[in-house]
């Protein structure tokens, strides 16, 4: 339902790419490096993507506790 209210074409590309945050070993091991690599591959602003990834990890850490430490390491 929320996609009707906020269609993907008006969302920043950083949000679209961080919409699903899997707690992969690479993300947990080096969150900043993961964000930088993802930004480079997708030709996005690395700082914005890092902030969006931080926000998603904060949001998802209740369901995936390992993302709490990732959020702490990505915190601005």
C-alpha positions in Angstrom: 0.0 0.0 0.0 2.8 2.5 0.9 4.1 2.2 -2.7 0.9 3.8 -4.0 1.5 6.7 -1.6 5.2 7.0 -2.3 6.0 5.6 -5.7 9.6 4.4 -6.3 10.3 7.1 -9.0 10.2 9.9 -6.4 12.4 8.1 -3.9 16.1 8.8 -3.7 18.1 6.0 -5.4 20.0 5.4 -2.2 16.7 4.4 -0.5 15.7 2.1 -3.3 19.1 0.3 -3.1 19.0 0.0 0.7 15.4 -1.1 0.9 16.4 -4.6 1.6 19.3 -4.9 4.1 20.5 -8.5 4.3 22.8 -9.1 7.3 25.5 -10.6 5.1 28.9 -11.4 6.4 30.4 -8.7 4.3 28.1 -6.0 5.7 28.7 -7.1 9.3 32.5 -7.4 8.8 33.0 -3.9 7.1 29.8 -1.8 7.0 31.6 1.3 5.7 33.4 -0.6 3.0 30.2 -2.4 2.0 28.4 1.0 1.7 31.3 2.5 -0.3 31.5 -0.5 -2.7 27.7 -0.5 -3.2 27.8 3.2 -3.9 30.6 2.8 -6.4 28.9 -0.1 -8.2 25.6 1.8 -8.4 27.2 5.3 -9.1 25.6 6.8 -6.1 26.8 9.3 -3.5 28.7 7.2 -0.9 27.9 9.5 2.1 24.2 9.5 1.3 24.1 5.7 0.8 25.9 5.2 4.1 23.3 7.4 5.9 20.5 5.5 4.3 22.1 2.2 5.1 22.5 3.4 8.7 18.8 4.3 8.9 17.7 0.9 7.5 19.9 -1.0 9.9 18.4 0.9 12.8 14.9 0.1 11.6 15.7 -3.5 10.9 17.8 -4.3 14.0 14.8 -5.4 16.1 14.2 -8.3 13.6 17.9 -8.9 12.8 19.9 -8.1 16.0 23.2 -8.4 14.2 22.3 -5.2 12.4 22.5 -3.2 15.7 26.3 -3.4 15.6 26.3 -2.5 12.0 24.2 0.6 12.8 26.6 1.6 15.6 29.5 1.4 13.2 27.7 3.4 10.5 26.4 6.1 12.8 27.2 9.6 11.7 
